[in-house]
């Protein structure tokens, strides 16, 4: 028992490999879980991938103020 795909094996792997971040979202907010899931589906992504990409973009923007990035690799200065 306890092969590579056992629940215990996956749990151990996930504990070593991933960090968890819990978000508490108001149900009546424009950024509710349902709204995020719908936007992610429309973009053809999982909700996790959608949120991670939004965070990545925000972090990049804050590291490079004054630069507007076209997500197809072009950059333009706002100065």
VENKAZI-V210403 format. One record per helix or strand. SS is the DSSP state (~ for helix, > for strand). FROM is the first residue (numbers start at 1). TO is the last residue. If there is no record, write none. Layout:
BEGIN
SS:FROM:TO
SS:FROM:TO
END
This chain:
BEGIN
~:7:17
~:33:43
~:47:63
>:67:70
>:74:77
END
